[in-house]
Amino acid sequence: MSRFTVDDVRRILRACAGEPDTISLDDDISTVSFEDMGYDSLAVLEMAARIQQEFLVAIPDETVAELPTPDAIVEYVNPRIAAA
């Protein structure tokens, strides 16, 4: 069973949307909103699509909007990995 972490969020964000100008992804980003990091909704949706591909956890588009930080994404994904 895999575990999804903030490091996975960093890696996926870099791969699908690049490094933001507003903050270093190497900083503690766990509670920083994607919007404050400079990512738009399309970048976050792309991240969700890649999470689904890699971890087999679907995050519906309407749910993505309710998960504003890396911690929120991690808390959403991990129980669903365990259930899969």
C-alpha positions, 0 to 999 in steps of 0.5 A: 500500500502506498502512502501519499505525502506532501512530497508527492504533492510537490513532485506532481506540482513541479511536473504538471505546473512548474515551480511558482514564482511566489514561493519555493516548493521546498519550503513548508507548503503543507498549509499554504493554499494553492492560490497563495502559491500562485497556482490557478484552478487548471493547475490544481485540476491537472494535479488531481488528474495526475494523482488519479493516474498514479495513486488510483484515487479520483478527486472529483472537480467539485471536491478539488475546489474544497481542498485548498492546501497540500495537507487537505489533498493528503488527508483526502487521498490517503484514506482512499488509497487504504480503501482501494 
